[in-house]
Each structure stands twice: as structure tokens, then as C-alpha cells.
């Protein structure tokens, strides 16, 4: 994710402990066509998602990328 776009993304809060999570990567969910066909990017063949981890409890969360 580009730095200017990343800085505009809403911070993710860990649902387990309430700490701000760290953004780690974008990934393509290729099963998106099955679960969310309207969200699928035809150029990628899936849905782009952000992966975040919690520095306190180690939890991992994924959400749809902007």
C-alpha cells in the first residue's frame, strides 16, 4: 500500500484488548467470488484485504482494503 494511501486508512483497534493494531500487508482473497461476488476485483481475480496484527496480544485481523 502506498504511504499516502496508508496514512489515510482508518486505524484498526484490536477487538480482544483494545490496542491499535499494526498494518502488515495486503493480500488477495481468491474465495471472494464465492462469498462476495460484488466485491471482487476482476483484474486481481479476488478481493484485496488488509492484514493487521496486535502488538499486545498477537491477535490477527483482516478487513477489506480501501
C-alpha positions in Angstrom: 0.0 0.0 0.0 1.4 3.4 -0.9 2.4 5.6 2.0 0.0 8.4 1.2 -2.9 5.9 1.0 -1.8 4.1 4.1 -1.8 7.3 6.2 -5.5 7.9 5.3 -6.6 4.4 6.2 -8.7 4.2 9.5 -6.6 2.6 12.2 -7.8 -0.8 13.3 -8.4 -1.5 17.0 -7.9 -5.0 18.4 -11.2 -6.5 19.4 -9.6 -8.6 22.1 -7.6 -6.0 24.0 -8.4 -2.5 22.5 -4.9 -1.7 21.4 -4.2 -0.1 18.0 -3.1 -2.8 15.6 -0.2 -2.7 13.2 -0.8 -2.9 9.4 1.3 -5.6 7.9 0.3 -6.4 4.3 -2.3 -6.5 1.6 -3.4 -9.9 0.4 -5.8 -11.2 -2.3 -8.7 -13.4 -1.1 -9.4 -15.6 -4.1 -12.5 -17.0 -2.5 -14.2 -13.6 -2.7 -16.0 -14.6 -5.8 -17.8 -17.3 -3.8 -18.6 -15.2 -0.7 -18.8 -11.6 -2.0 -19.0 -11.6 -5.8 -19.9 -7.9 -5.8 -16.6 -7.0 -4.0 -14.4 -9.0 -6.3 -11.8 -7.1 -8.4 -11.8 -8.7 -11.9 -8.2 -7.6 -12.5 -7.0 -9.4 -9.4 -9.4 -12.3 -9.5 -10.4 -11.8 -5.9 -10.9 -9.2 -3.1 -8.0 -7.1 -1.8 -7.7 -7.3 2.0 -5.5 -5.7 4.7 -3.8 -7.8 7.4 -3.3 -6.3 10.8 -1.7 -7.7 14.0 -1.9 -6.6 17.6 1.4 -5.7 19.3 0.0 -6.5 22.7 -1.9 -9.8 22.4 -0.6 -11.0 19.0 -4.1 -11.2 17.5 -4.6 -11.0 13.8 -7.5 -9.4 11.9 -8.3 -9.0 8.2 -10.5 -6.4 6.6 -11.4 -5.4 3.0 -8.9 -2.9 1.7 -10.0 0.5 0.5 
